[in-house]
């Protein structure tokens, strides 16, 4: 096996590992004169820059190998800048956009890197005015069951309540899981709908009046005490 350590004239230190026989291996570890460290890259642009081109590679792994752990942090991210909206504590992205963004002011965005409140979830773009009404599941709470019959779930879904017009026509649905099936099946029964025009539907997703209930209503007024 052939390994080497090279110090460039620019002050960088480069480690090459893994060549068989007299064949040099690939450059695996680089320390630039400015302090940037690269693993899998010869041109690190961050203090620690890990790069992999393997489609099935595990790029980073942190493991606290002690089942008796009762204190301490497995991973801790800290900034001493104080609350600010110009930096990020964590930014998880793919080539489409941000998946999870924790801003310097401790606001969290899911699907957005510009959260306006403590937790903001962005879905797909709202349909155009000419498109049919519909909703997208935005938040789901779920509990698996020992049998799929006992699994339970609830979802909040956001969308438009009708096509056309110049206003957003926002619609919020509350869904519950009602049918037996797969533990991973999303809640499918809409129990209540709220529209931005002030109409609320119970048992219907197209309320025609401020409170539209499909089915019987029971109201009690117990003044016995």
QUICORMO-V430684 format. One record per residue. N is the residue number from 0. RES is the residue in one small letter. SS is DSSP state (H for helix, E for strand, C for the rest). Layout:
BEGIN
n:N res:RES ss:SS
n:N res:RES ss:SS
END
This chain:
BEGIN
n:0 res:x ss:C
n:1 res:x ss:E
n:2 res:x ss:E
n:3 res:x ss:E
n:4 res:x ss:E
n:5 res:x ss:E
n:6 res:x ss:E
n:7 res:x ss:C
n:8 res:x ss:C
n:9 res:x ss:C
n:10 res:x ss:C
n:11 res:x ss:C
n:12 res:x ss:E
n:13 res:x ss:E
n:14 res:x ss:E
n:15 res:x ss:E
n:16 res:x ss:E
n:17 res:x ss:E
n:18 res:x ss:E
n:19 res:x ss:C
n:20 res:x ss:C
n:21 res:x ss:C
n:22 res:x ss:C
n:23 res:x ss:C
n:24 res:x ss:C
n:25 res:x ss:E
n:26 res:x ss:E
n:27 res:x ss:E
n:28 res:x ss:E
n:29 res:x ss:E
n:30 res:x ss:E
n:31 res:x ss:C
n:32 res:x ss:C
n:33 res:x ss:C
n:34 res:x ss:C
n:35 res:x ss:C
n:36 res:x ss:E
n:37 res:x ss:E
n:38 res:x ss:E
n:39 res:x ss:C
n:40 res:x ss:C
n:41 res:x ss:C
n:42 res:x ss:C
n:43 res:x ss:C
n:44 res:x ss:C
n:45 res:x ss:C
n:46 res:x ss:C
n:47 res:x ss:E
n:48 res:x ss:E
n:49 res:x ss:E
n:50 res:x ss:C
n:51 res:x ss:C
n:52 res:x ss:C
n:53 res:x ss:C
n:54 res:x ss:C
n:55 res:x ss:C
n:56 res:x ss:C
n:57 res:x ss:C
n:58 res:x ss:C
n:59 res:x ss:C
n:60 res:x ss:C
n:61 res:x ss:C
n:62 res:x ss:C
n:63 res:x ss:C
n:64 res:x ss:C
n:65 res:x ss:C
n:66 res:x ss:C
n:67 res:x ss:C
n:68 res:x ss:C
n:69 res:x ss:C
n:70 res:x ss:C
n:71 res:x ss:C
n:72 res:x ss:C
n:73 res:x ss:C
n:74 res:x ss:C
n:75 res:x ss:C
n:76 res:x ss:C
n:77 res:x ss:C
n:78 res:x ss:C
n:79 res:x ss:C
n:80 res:x ss:C
n:81 res:x ss:C
n:82 res:x ss:C
n:83 res:x ss:C
n:84 res:x ss:C
n:85 res:x ss:C
n:86 res:x ss:C
n:87 res:x ss:E
n:88 res:x ss:E
n:89 res:x ss:E
n:90 res:x ss:E
n:91 res:x ss:E
n:92 res:x ss:E
n:93 res:x ss:C
n:94 res:x ss:C
n:95 res:x ss:C
n:96 res:x ss:C
n:97 res:x ss:E
n:98 res:x ss:E
n:99 res:x ss:E
n:100 res:x ss:E
n:101 res:x ss:E
n:102 res:x ss:E
n:103 res:x ss:C
n:104 res:x ss:C
n:105 res:x ss:C
n:106 res:x ss:C
n:107 res:x ss:E
n:108 res:x ss:E
n:109 res:x ss:E
n:110 res:x ss:C
n:111 res:x ss:C
n:112 res:x ss:C
n:113 res:x ss:C
n:114 res:x ss:C
n:115 res:x ss:C
n:116 res:x ss:C
n:117 res:x ss:C
n:118 res:x ss:E
n:119 res:x ss:E
n:120 res:x ss:E
n:121 res:x ss:C
n:122 res:x ss:C
n:123 res:x ss:C
n:124 res:x ss:C
n:125 res:x ss:C
n:126 res:x ss:C
n:127 res:x ss:C
n:128 res:x ss:C
n:129 res:x ss:C
n:130 res:x ss:C
n:131 res:x ss:C
n:132 res:x ss:C
n:133 res:x ss:E
n:134 res:x ss:E
n:135 res:x ss:E
n:136 res:x ss:E
n:137 res:x ss:E
n:138 res:x ss:E
n:139 res:x ss:E
n:140 res:x ss:E
n:141 res:x ss:E
n:142 res:x ss:E
n:143 res:x ss:C
n:144 res:x ss:C
n:145 res:x ss:C
n:146 res:x ss:C
n:147 res:x ss:H
n:148 res:x ss:H
n:149 res:x ss:H
n:150 res:x ss:C
n:151 res:x ss:E
n:152 res:x ss:E
n:153 res:x ss:E
n:154 res:x ss:E
n:155 res:x ss:E
n:156 res:x ss:E
n:157 res:x ss:E
n:158 res:x ss:E
n:159 res:x ss:E
n:160 res:x ss:C
n:161 res:x ss:C
n:162 res:x ss:C
n:163 res:x ss:C
n:164 res:x ss:C
n:165 res:x ss:C
n:166 res:x ss:C
n:167 res:x ss:C
n:168 res:x ss:C
n:169 res:x ss:E
n:170 res:x ss:E
n:171 res:x ss:E
n:172 res:x ss:E
n:173 res:x ss:E
n:174 res:x ss:E
n:175 res:x ss:E
n:176 res:x ss:C
n:177 res:x ss:C
n:178 res:x ss:C
n:179 res:x ss:C
n:180 res:x ss:C
n:181 res:x ss:C
n:182 res:x ss:C
n:183 res:x ss:C
n:184 res:x ss:C
n:185 res:x ss:C
n:186 res:x ss:C
n:187 res:x ss:C
n:188 res:x ss:E
n:189 res:x ss:E
n:190 res:x ss:E
n:191 res:x ss:E
n:192 res:x ss:E
n:193 res:x ss:E
n:194 res:x ss:E
n:195 res:x ss:C
n:196 res:x ss:C
n:197 res:x ss:C
n:198 res:x ss:C
n:199 res:x ss:E
n:200 res:x ss:E
n:201 res:x ss:E
n:202 res:x ss:C
n:203 res:x ss:C
n:204 res:x ss:C
n:205 res:x ss:C
n:206 res:x ss:C
n:207 res:x ss:C
n:208 res:x ss:C
n:209 res:x ss:C
n:210 res:x ss:E
n:211 res:x ss:E
n:212 res:x ss:E
n:213 res:x ss:C
n:214 res:x ss:C
n:215 res:x ss:C
n:216 res:x ss:C
n:217 res:x ss:C
n:218 res:x ss:C
n:219 res:x ss:C
n:220 res:x ss:C
n:221 res:x ss:C
n:222 res:x ss:C
n:223 res:x ss:C
n:224 res:x ss:C
END
